[in-house]
Amino acid sequence: MADLKALCMKCRDANNKPTMQTMTNPKVEEKNGRYSAKGQCAVCGGNQFKFMSKADAEAMK
Ligand SMILES: [Zn+2]
């Protein structure tokens, strides 16, 4: 499985901006025809959320 990366609101850089971190335990969800993934940040364990294309969502199954 390819690494899924999402912005982590807790892992911030020197400019206090959220940074891209690897998502662990991603769970793909479909809602109203839109796909998203929920998981935890590999660095801090905080919750992450990301919208995905259908192709990306299918690839996660
Ligand atoms: Zn984090």
N, CA, C, O and the ligand as a Tripos MOL2 file, in Angstrom:
@<TRIPOS>MOLECULE
protein
  245   243    62     0     0
PROTEIN
NO_CHARGES

@<TRIPOS>ATOM
      1 N           0.8420   -1.2050    0.0000 N.3       1 MET1
      2 CA          0.0000    0.0000    0.0000 C.3       1 MET1
      3 C           0.8750    1.2520    0.0000 C.2       1 MET1
      4 O           1.8510    1.3570    0.7420 O.2       1 MET1
      5 N           0.4970    2.1760   -0.8410 N.am      2 ALA2
      6 CA          1.2570    3.4250   -0.8920 C.3       2 ALA2
      7 C           1.0000    4.2390    0.3700 C.2       2 ALA2
      8 O          -0.0830    4.1920    0.9520 O.2       2 ALA2
      9 N           2.0010    4.9690    0.7670 N.am      3 ASP3
     10 CA          1.8160    5.8530    1.9150 C.3       3 ASP3
     11 C           0.8020    6.9290    1.5870 C.2       3 ASP3
     12 O           0.8280    7.5310    0.5140 O.2       3 ASP3
     13 N          -0.0760    7.1510    2.5200 N.am      4 LEU4
     14 CA         -1.0510    8.2170    2.3660 C.3       4 LEU4
     15 C          -0.5980    9.3840    3.2200 C.2       4 LEU4
     16 O          -0.3500    9.2380    4.4170 O.2       4 LEU4
     17 N          -0.4960   10.5290    2.5970 N.am      5 LYS5
     18 CA         -0.0380   11.6970    3.3520 C.3       5 LYS5
     19 C          -1.1420   12.7350    3.4420 C.2       5 LYS5
     20 O          -1.9020   12.9470    2.4970 O.2       5 LYS5
     21 N          -1.2100   13.3650    4.5810 N.am      6 ALA6
     22 CA         -2.2240   14.3920    4.7920 C.3       6 ALA6
     23 C          -1.6350   15.4700    5.6950 C.2       6 ALA6
     24 O          -0.6540   15.2510    6.4070 O.2       6 ALA6
     25 N          -2.2610   16.6290    5.6430 N.am      7 LEU7
     26 CA         -1.8140   17.7000    6.5300 C.3       7 LEU7
     27 C          -2.1210   17.3410    7.9730 C.2       7 LEU7
     28 O          -3.2270   16.9000    8.2870 O.2       7 LEU7
     29 N          -1.1490   17.5290    8.8460 N.am      8 CYS8
     30 CA         -1.3750   17.3380   10.2720 C.3       8 CYS8
     31 C          -1.4460   18.6980   10.9370 C.2       8 CYS8
     32 O          -0.5240   19.5060   10.8270 O.2       8 CYS8
     33 N          -2.5500   18.9440   11.6290 N.am      9 MET9
     34 CA         -2.7520   20.2500   12.2570 C.3       9 MET9
     35 C          -1.8900   20.4260   13.5070 C.2       9 MET9
     36 O          -1.7220   21.5390   14.0050 O.2       9 MET9
     37 N          -1.3530   19.3260   14.0000 N.am     10 LYS10
     38 CA         -0.5300   19.4210   15.2130 C.3      10 LYS10
     39 C           0.9530   19.5420   14.8990 C.2      10 LYS10
     40 O           1.7000   20.2160   15.6080 O.2      10 LYS10
     41 N           1.3750   18.8680   13.8080 N.am     11 CYS11
     42 CA          2.7880   18.9210   13.4420 C.3      11 CYS11
     43 C           3.0300   20.1730   12.6090 C.2      11 CYS11
     44 O           2.7860   20.1800   11.4020 O.2      11 CYS11
     45 N           3.4970   21.2030   13.2390 N.am     12 ARG12
     46 CA          3.6850   22.4750   12.5440 C.3      12 ARG12
     47 C           5.1630   22.7780   12.3520 C.2      12 ARG12
     48 O           6.0190   22.3660   13.1350 O.2      12 ARG12
     49 N           5.4250   23.5150   11.2820 N.am     13 ASP13
     50 CA          6.8110   23.8540   11.0010 C.3      13 ASP13
     51 C           7.2040   25.1480   11.7210 C.2      13 ASP13
     52 O           6.4550   25.6810   12.5410 O.2      13 ASP13
     53 N           8.3780   25.6220   11.3920 N.am     14 ALA14
     54 CA          8.9010   26.8000   12.0850 C.3      14 ALA14
     55 C           8.0240   28.0260   11.8680 C.2      14 ALA14
     56 O           8.0470   28.9640   12.6650 O.2      14 ALA14
     57 N           7.2490   28.0140   10.7800 N.am     15 ASN15
     58 CA          6.3470   29.1350   10.5010 C.3      15 ASN15
     59 C           4.9470   28.8900   11.0520 C.2      15 ASN15
     60 O           4.0090   29.6230   10.7370 O.2      15 ASN15
     61 N           4.8130   27.8420   11.8880 N.am     16 ASN16
     62 CA          3.5290   27.5120   12.5120 C.3      16 ASN16
     63 C           2.4870   27.0830   11.4940 C.2      16 ASN16
     64 O           1.2910   27.2930   11.6960 O.2      16 ASN16
     65 N           2.9410   26.4790   10.3970 N.am     17 LYS17
     66 CA          2.0130   25.9600    9.3960 C.3      17 LYS17
     67 C           1.9150   24.4470    9.5210 C.2      17 LYS17
     68 O           2.9120   23.7850    9.8090 O.2      17 LYS17
     69 N           0.7170   23.8900    9.3080 N.am     18 PRO18
     70 CA          0.5790   22.4270    9.3350 C.3      18 PRO18
     71 C           1.4630   21.7910    8.2680 C.2      18 PRO18
     72 O           1.6450   22.3650    7.1950 O.2      18 PRO18
     73 N           2.0050   20.6320    8.5460 N.am     19 THR19
     74 CA          2.9090   19.9590    7.6140 C.3      19 THR19
     75 C           2.3030   18.6380    7.1460 C.2      19 THR19
     76 O           1.4360   18.0720    7.8110 O.2      19 THR19
     77 N           2.7690   18.1540    5.9950 N.am     20 MET20
     78 CA          2.3210   16.8730    5.4720 C.3      20 MET20
     79 C           3.0050   15.7440    6.2470 C.2      20 MET20
     80 O           4.2300   15.7110    6.3720 O.2      20 MET20
     81 N           2.1940   14.8270    6.7600 N.am     21 GLN21
     82 CA          2.7340   13.6850    7.4950 C.3      21 GLN21
     83 C           2.0560   12.4220    7.0060 C.2      21 GLN21
     84 O           0.9480   12.4640    6.4710 O.2      21 GLN21
     85 N           2.7250   11.3050    7.1930 N.am     22 THR22
     86 CA          2.1530   10.0220    6.7730 C.3      22 THR22
     87 C           0.9770    9.6560    7.6720 C.2      22 THR22
     88 O           1.0480    9.7860    8.8940 O.2      22 THR22
     89 N          -0.1120    9.1930    7.0430 N.am     23 MET23
     90 CA         -1.2880    8.7700    7.7940 C.3      23 MET23
     91 C          -1.1910    7.2680    8.0810 C.2      23 MET23
     92 O          -0.9170    6.4740    7.1810 O.2      23 MET23
     93 N          -1.4120    6.8950    9.3150 N.am     24 THR24
     94 CA         -1.4340    5.4800    9.6730 C.3      24 THR24
     95 C          -2.8730    5.0320    9.8980 C.2      24 THR24
     96 O          -3.7310    5.8360   10.2640 O.2      24 THR24
     97 N          -3.1310    3.7570    9.6790 N.am     25 ASN25
     98 CA         -4.4780    3.1830    9.8260 C.3      25 ASN25
     99 C          -5.5420    3.9570    9.0660 C.2      25 ASN25
    100 O          -6.5910    4.2710    9.6280 O.2      25 ASN25
    101 N          -5.2900    4.2720    7.7920 N.am     26 PRO26
    102 CA         -6.2990    5.0510    7.0640 C.3      26 PRO26
    103 C          -7.5810    4.2560    6.8640 C.2      26 PRO26
    104 O          -7.5480    3.0790    6.5030 O.2      26 PRO26
    105 N          -8.6920    4.9040    7.0990 N.am     27 LYS27
    106 CA        -10.0080    4.3080    6.8600 C.3      27 LYS27
    107 C         -10.7180    5.1420    5.8090 C.2      27 LYS27
    108 O         -10.9810    6.3290    6.0050 O.2      27 LYS27
    109 N         -11.0250    4.4920    4.6810 N.am     28 VAL28
    110 CA        -11.6680    5.2130    3.5800 C.3      28 VAL28
    111 C         -13.1730    5.2080    3.7850 C.2      28 VAL28
    112 O         -13.7680    4.1780    4.1030 O.2      28 VAL28
    113 N         -13.7730    6.3600    3.6020 N.am     29 GLU29
    114 CA        -15.2170    6.4880    3.7380 C.3      29 GLU29
    115 C         -15.7920    7.1410    2.4890 C.2      29 GLU29
    116 O         -15.1380    7.9610    1.8440 O.2      29 GLU29
    117 N         -17.0260    6.7650    2.1580 N.am     30 GLU30
    118 CA        -17.7330    7.4270    1.0730 C.3      30 GLU30
    119 C         -18.9550    8.1240    1.6320 C.2      30 GLU30
    120 O         -19.7290    7.5400    2.3910 O.2      30 GLU30
    121 N         -19.1150    9.3540    1.2560 N.am     31 LYS31
    122 CA        -20.2550   10.1210    1.7180 C.3      31 LYS31
    123 C         -20.7300   10.9900    0.5760 C.2      31 LYS31
    124 O         -19.9750   11.8170    0.0640 O.2      31 LYS31
    125 N         -21.9920   10.8080    0.1690 N.am     32 ASN32
    126 CA        -22.5720   11.6040   -0.9150 C.3      32 ASN32
    127 C         -21.6820   11.6000   -2.1590 C.2      32 ASN32
    128 O         -21.5370   12.6160   -2.8380 O.2      32 ASN32
    129 N         -21.0900   10.4370   -2.4440 N.am     33 GLY33
    130 CA        -20.2680   10.3110   -3.6370 C.3      33 GLY33
    131 C         -18.8840   10.9070   -3.5200 C.2      33 GLY33
    132 O         -18.1270   10.9310   -4.4900 O.2      33 GLY33
    133 N         -18.5500   11.3910   -2.3260 N.am     34 ARG34
    134 CA        -17.1920   11.9220   -2.1090 C.3      34 ARG34
    135 C         -16.4400   10.9640   -1.2100 C.2      34 ARG34
    136 O         -17.0000   10.3840   -0.2800 O.2      34 ARG34
    137 N         -15.1820   10.8120   -1.5000 N.am     35 TYR35
    138 CA        -14.3610    9.8730   -0.7410 C.3      35 TYR35
    139 C         -13.3950   10.6240    0.1490 C.2      35 TYR35
    140 O         -12.8450   11.6610   -0.2200 O.2      35 TYR35
    141 N         -13.2090   10.0710    1.3240 N.am     36 SER36
    142 CA        -12.2660   10.6820    2.2480 C.3      36 SER36
    143 C         -11.5930    9.5910    3.0610 C.2      36 SER36
    144 O         -12.0730    8.4590    3.1090 O.2      36 SER36
    145 N         -10.4910    9.9290    3.6930 N.am     37 ALA37
    146 CA         -9.7830    8.9800    4.5430 C.3      37 ALA37
    147 C          -9.5520    9.6160    5.8950 C.2      37 ALA37
    148 O          -9.2230   10.7970    6.0070 O.2      37 ALA37
    149 N          -9.7350    8.7890    6.9300 N.am     38 LYS38
    150 CA         -9.4340    9.2180    8.2890 C.3      38 LYS38
    151 C          -8.3440    8.3190    8.8330 C.2      38 LYS38
    152 O          -8.3360    7.1150    8.5740 O.2      38 LYS38
    153 N          -7.4300    8.8960    9.5820 N.am     39 GLY39
    154 CA         -6.3780    8.0820   10.1670 C.3      39 GLY39
    155 C          -5.6430    8.8790   11.2200 C.2      39 GLY39
    156 O          -6.0910    9.9390   11.6570 O.2      39 GLY39
    157 N          -4.4950    8.3400   11.6190 N.am     40 GLN40
    158 CA         -3.6950    9.0200   12.6280 C.3      40 GLN40
    159 C          -2.3520    9.4220   12.0480 C.2      40 GLN40
    160 O          -1.7840    8.7340   11.2000 O.2      40 GLN40
    161 N          -1.8670   10.5420   12.5230 N.am     41 CYS41
    162 CA         -0.5410   11.0140   12.1380 C.3      41 CYS41
    163 C           0.5190   10.0590   12.6650 C.2      41 CYS41
    164 O           0.4990    9.6700   13.8320 O.2      41 CYS41
    165 N           1.4590    9.6820   11.7740 N.am     42 ALA42
    166 CA          2.5180    8.7530   12.1690 C.3      42 ALA42
    167 C           3.4820    9.3900   13.1710 C.2      42 ALA42
    168 O           4.1680    8.6810   13.9080 O.2      42 ALA42
    169 N           3.5360   10.7100   13.2000 N.am     43 VAL43
    170 CA          4.4930   11.4080   14.0630 C.3      43 VAL43
    171 C           3.9170   11.6820   15.4510 C.2      43 VAL43
    172 O           4.5440   11.3610   16.4610 O.2      43 VAL43
    173 N           2.7140   12.2790   15.5010 N.am     44 CYS44
    174 CA          2.1920   12.7090   16.7950 C.3      44 CYS44
    175 C           0.9590   11.9210   17.2380 C.2      44 CYS44
    176 O           0.5250   12.0560   18.3810 O.2      44 CYS44
    177 N           0.3810   11.0910   16.3420 N.am     45 GLY45
    178 CA         -0.7950   10.3080   16.7190 C.3      45 GLY45
    179 C          -2.0840   11.0760   16.6560 C.2      45 GLY45
    180 O          -3.1400   10.5370   16.9880 O.2      45 GLY45
    181 N          -2.0280   12.3300   16.2380 N.am     46 GLY46
    182 CA         -3.2380   13.1420   16.1270 C.3      46 GLY46
    183 C          -4.1000   12.6880   14.9660 C.2      46 GLY46
    184 O          -3.6100   12.0480   14.0360 O.2      46 GLY46
    185 N          -5.3650   13.0120   15.0160 N.am     47 ASN47
    186 CA         -6.2820   12.6250   13.9480 C.3      47 ASN47
    187 C          -5.9830   13.4060   12.6740 C.2      47 ASN47
    188 O          -5.6560   14.5920   12.6940 O.2      47 ASN47
    189 N          -6.1140   12.6710   11.5500 N.am     48 GLN48
    190 CA         -5.9510   13.3010   10.2490 C.3      48 GLN48
    191 C          -7.1630   13.0050    9.3910 C.2      48 GLN48
    192 O          -7.8550   12.0060    9.5920 O.2      48 GLN48
    193 N          -7.4110   13.8760    8.4400 N.am     49 PHE49
    194 CA         -8.5500   13.7440    7.5400 C.3      49 PHE49
    195 C          -8.1340   14.2440    6.1780 C.2      49 PHE49
    196 O          -7.4380   15.2520    6.0580 O.2      49 PHE49
    197 N          -8.5710   13.5240    5.1380 N.am     50 LYS50
    198 CA         -8.1630   13.9290    3.8010 C.3      50 LYS50
    199 C          -9.2450   13.5410    2.8100 C.2      50 LYS50
    200 O          -9.7870   12.4380    2.8840 O.2      50 LYS50
    201 N          -9.5660   14.4370    1.8790 N.am     51 PHE51
    202 CA        -10.4500   14.0770    0.7770 C.3      51 PHE51
    203 C          -9.6470   13.3320   -0.2730 C.2      51 PHE51
    204 O          -8.4810   13.6420   -0.5140 O.2      51 PHE51
    205 N         -10.2840   12.3380   -0.9010 N.am     52 MET52
    206 CA         -9.5980   11.5380   -1.9150 C.3      52 MET52
    207 C         -10.4340   11.4990   -3.1800 C.2      52 MET52
    208 O         -11.6500   11.6940   -3.1550 O.2      52 MET52
    209 N          -9.7460   11.2380   -4.2990 N.am     53 SER53
    210 CA        -10.4700   10.9420   -5.5340 C.3      53 SER53
    211 C         -10.9990    9.5190   -5.4460 C.2      53 SER53
    212 O         -10.5290    8.7250   -4.6320 O.2      53 SER53
    213 N         -11.9760    9.1990   -6.2870 N.am     54 LYS54
    214 CA        -12.5030    7.8430   -6.2650 C.3      54 LYS54
    215 C         -11.4160    6.8360   -6.6090 C.2      54 LYS54
    216 O         -11.3570    5.7550   -6.0230 O.2      54 LYS54
    217 N         -10.5500    7.1920   -7.5630 N.am     55 ALA55
    218 CA         -9.4800    6.2730   -7.9690 C.3      55 ALA55
    219 C          -8.5520    5.9820   -6.7890 C.2      55 ALA55
    220 O          -8.1390    4.8410   -6.5820 O.2      55 ALA55
    221 N          -8.2280    7.0220   -6.0190 N.am     56 ASP56
    222 CA         -7.3690    6.8260   -4.8480 C.3      56 ASP56
    223 C          -8.0680    5.9440   -3.8170 C.2      56 ASP56
    224 O          -7.4500    5.0700   -3.2100 O.2      56 ASP56
    225 N          -9.3610    6.1850   -3.6300 N.am     57 ALA57
    226 CA        -10.1120    5.4030   -2.6520 C.3      57 ALA57
    227 C         -10.1590    3.9330   -3.0580 C.2      57 ALA57
    228 O          -9.9910    3.0490   -2.2180 O.2      57 ALA57
    229 N         -10.3900    3.6700   -4.3570 N.am     58 GLU58
    230 CA        -10.4440    2.2910   -4.8280 C.3      58 GLU58
    231 C          -9.0970    1.6130   -4.6270 C.2      58 GLU58
    232 O          -9.0400    0.4240   -4.3150 O.2      58 GLU58
    233 N          -8.0180    2.3580   -4.8030 N.am     59 ALA59
    234 CA         -6.6830    1.7880   -4.6870 C.3      59 ALA59
    235 C          -6.3560    1.3950   -3.2600 C.2      59 ALA59
    236 O          -5.4600    0.5830   -3.0300 O.2      59 ALA59
    237 N          -7.0740    1.9620   -2.2930 N.am     60 MET60
    238 CA         -6.8100    1.6650   -0.8830 C.3      60 MET60
    239 C          -7.4640    0.3740   -0.4250 C.2      60 MET60
    240 O          -7.1260   -0.1560    0.6330 O.2      60 MET60
    241 N          -8.4110   -0.1400   -1.2250 N.am     61 LYS61
    242 CA         -9.1710   -1.3220   -0.7840 C.3      61 LYS61
    243 C          -8.3390   -2.5980   -0.8830 C.2      61 LYS61
    244 O          -8.8260   -3.6790   -0.5520 O.2      61 LYS61
    245 ZN          1.1430   15.0760   13.5980 Zn       62 ZN62
@<TRIPOS>BOND
     1     1     2 1
     2     2     3 1
     3     3     4 2
     4     3     5 am
     5     5     6 1
     6     6     7 1
     7     7     8 2
     8     7     9 am
     9     9    10 1
    10    10    11 1
    11    11    12 2
    12    11    13 am
    13    13    14 1
    14    14    15 1
    15    15    16 2
    16    15    17 am
    17    17    18 1
    18    18    19 1
    19    19    20 2
    20    19    21 am
    21    21    22 1
    22    22    23 1
    23    23    24 2
    24    23    25 am
    25    25    26 1
    26    26    27 1
    27    27    28 2
    28    27    29 am
    29    29    30 1
    30    30    31 1
    31    31    32 2
    32    31    33 am
    33    33    34 1
    34    34    35 1
    35    35    36 2
    36    35    37 am
    37    37    38 1
    38    38    39 1
    39    39    40 2
    40    39    41 am
    41    41    42 1
    42    42    43 1
    43    43    44 2
    44    43    45 am
    45    45    46 1
    46    46    47 1
    47    47    48 2
    48    47    49 am
    49    49    50 1
    50    50    51 1
    51    51    52 2
    52    51    53 am
    53    53    54 1
    54    54    55 1
    55    55    56 2
    56    55    57 am
    57    57    58 1
    58    58    59 1
    59    59    60 2
    60    59    61 am
    61    61    62 1
    62    62    63 1
    63    63    64 2
    64    63    65 am
    65    65    66 1
    66    66    67 1
    67    67    68 2
    68    67    69 am
    69    69    70 1
    70    70    71 1
    71    71    72 2
    72    71    73 am
    73    73    74 1
    74    74    75 1
    75    75    76 2
    76    75    77 am
    77    77    78 1
    78    78    79 1
    79    79    80 2
    80    79    81 am
    81    81    82 1
    82    82    83 1
    83    83    84 2
    84    83    85 am
    85    85    86 1
    86    86    87 1
    87    87    88 2
    88    87    89 am
    89    89    90 1
    90    90    91 1
    91    91    92 2
    92    91    93 am
    93    93    94 1
    94    94    95 1
    95    95    96 2
    96    95    97 am
    97    97    98 1
    98    98    99 1
    99    99   100 2
   100    99   101 am
   101   101   102 1
   102   102   103 1
   103   103   104 2
   104   103   105 am
   105   105   106 1
   106   106   107 1
   107   107   108 2
   108   107   109 am
   109   109   110 1
   110   110   111 1
   111   111   112 2
   112   111   113 am
   113   113   114 1
   114   114   115 1
   115   115   116 2
   116   115   117 am
   117   117   118 1
   118   118   119 1
   119   119   120 2
   120   119   121 am
   121   121   122 1
   122   122   123 1
   123   123   124 2
   124   123   125 am
   125   125   126 1
   126   126   127 1
   127   127   128 2
   128   127   129 am
   129   129   130 1
   130   130   131 1
   131   131   132 2
   132   131   133 am
   133   133   134 1
   134   134   135 1
   135   135   136 2
   136   135   137 am
   137   137   138 1
   138   138   139 1
   139   139   140 2
   140   139   141 am
   141   141   142 1
   142   142   143 1
   143   143   144 2
   144   143   145 am
   145   145   146 1
   146   146   147 1
   147   147   148 2
   148   147   149 am
   149   149   150 1
   150   150   151 1
   151   151   152 2
   152   151   153 am
   153   153   154 1
   154   154   155 1
   155   155   156 2
   156   155   157 am
   157   157   158 1
   158   158   159 1
   159   159   160 2
   160   159   161 am
   161   161   162 1
   162   162   163 1
   163   163   164 2
   164   163   165 am
   165   165   166 1
   166   166   167 1
   167   167   168 2
   168   167   169 am
   169   169   170 1
   170   170   171 1
   171   171   172 2
   172   171   173 am
   173   173   174 1
   174   174   175 1
   175   175   176 2
   176   175   177 am
   177   177   178 1
   178   178   179 1
   179   179   180 2
   180   179   181 am
   181   181   182 1
   182   182   183 1
   183   183   184 2
   184   183   185 am
   185   185   186 1
   186   186   187 1
   187   187   188 2
   188   187   189 am
   189   189   190 1
   190   190   191 1
   191   191   192 2
   192   191   193 am
   193   193   194 1
   194   194   195 1
   195   195   196 2
   196   195   197 am
   197   197   198 1
   198   198   199 1
   199   199   200 2
   200   199   201 am
   201   201   202 1
   202   202   203 1
   203   203   204 2
   204   203   205 am
   205   205   206 1
   206   206   207 1
   207   207   208 2
   208   207   209 am
   209   209   210 1
   210   210   211 1
   211   211   212 2
   212   211   213 am
   213   213   214 1
   214   214   215 1
   215   215   216 2
   216   215   217 am
   217   217   218 1
   218   218   219 1
   219   219   220 2
   220   219   221 am
   221   221   222 1
   222   222   223 1
   223   223   224 2
   224   223   225 am
   225   225   226 1
   226   226   227 1
   227   227   228 2
   228   227   229 am
   229   229   230 1
   230   230   231 1
   231   231   232 2
   232   231   233 am
   233   233   234 1
   234   234   235 1
   235   235   236 2
   236   235   237 am
   237   237   238 1
   238   238   239 1
   239   239   240 2
   240   239   241 am
   241   241   242 1
   242   242   243 1
   243   243   244 2
@<TRIPOS>SUBSTRUCTURE
     1 MET1         2 RESIDUE 1 A MET
     2 ALA2         6 RESIDUE 1 A ALA
     3 ASP3        10 RESIDUE 1 A ASP
     4 LEU4        14 RESIDUE 1 A LEU
     5 LYS5        18 RESIDUE 1 A LYS
     6 ALA6        22 RESIDUE 1 A ALA
     7 LEU7        26 RESIDUE 1 A LEU
     8 CYS8        30 RESIDUE 1 A CYS
     9 MET9        34 RESIDUE 1 A MET
    10 LYS10       38 RESIDUE 1 A LYS
    11 CYS11       42 RESIDUE 1 A CYS
    12 ARG12       46 RESIDUE 1 A ARG
    13 ASP13       50 RESIDUE 1 A ASP
    14 ALA14       54 RESIDUE 1 A ALA
    15 ASN15       58 RESIDUE 1 A ASN
    16 ASN16       62 RESIDUE 1 A ASN
    17 LYS17       66 RESIDUE 1 A LYS
    18 PRO18       70 RESIDUE 1 A PRO
    19 THR19       74 RESIDUE 1 A THR
    20 MET20       78 RESIDUE 1 A MET
    21 GLN21       82 RESIDUE 1 A GLN
    22 THR22       86 RESIDUE 1 A THR
    23 MET23       90 RESIDUE 1 A MET
    24 THR24       94 RESIDUE 1 A THR
    25 ASN25       98 RESIDUE 1 A ASN
    26 PRO26      102 RESIDUE 1 A PRO
    27 LYS27      106 RESIDUE 1 A LYS
    28 VAL28      110 RESIDUE 1 A VAL
    29 GLU29      114 RESIDUE 1 A GLU
    30 GLU30      118 RESIDUE 1 A GLU
    31 LYS31      122 RESIDUE 1 A LYS
    32 ASN32      126 RESIDUE 1 A ASN
    33 GLY33      130 RESIDUE 1 A GLY
    34 ARG34      134 RESIDUE 1 A ARG
    35 TYR35      138 RESIDUE 1 A TYR
    36 SER36      142 RESIDUE 1 A SER
    37 ALA37      146 RESIDUE 1 A ALA
    38 LYS38      150 RESIDUE 1 A LYS
    39 GLY39      154 RESIDUE 1 A GLY
    40 GLN40      158 RESIDUE 1 A GLN
    41 CYS41      162 RESIDUE 1 A CYS
    42 ALA42      166 RESIDUE 1 A ALA
    43 VAL43      170 RESIDUE 1 A VAL
    44 CYS44      174 RESIDUE 1 A CYS
    45 GLY45      178 RESIDUE 1 A GLY
    46 GLY46      182 RESIDUE 1 A GLY
    47 ASN47      186 RESIDUE 1 A ASN
    48 GLN48      190 RESIDUE 1 A GLN
    49 PHE49      194 RESIDUE 1 A PHE
    50 LYS50      198 RESIDUE 1 A LYS
    51 PHE51      202 RESIDUE 1 A PHE
    52 MET52      206 RESIDUE 1 A MET
    53 SER53      210 RESIDUE 1 A SER
    54 LYS54      214 RESIDUE 1 A LYS
    55 ALA55      218 RESIDUE 1 A ALA
    56 ASP56      222 RESIDUE 1 A ASP
    57 ALA57      226 RESIDUE 1 A ALA
    58 GLU58      230 RESIDUE 1 A GLU
    59 ALA59      234 RESIDUE 1 A ALA
    60 MET60      238 RESIDUE 1 A MET
    61 LYS61      242 RESIDUE 1 A LYS
    62 ZN62       245 GROUP 0 **** ****
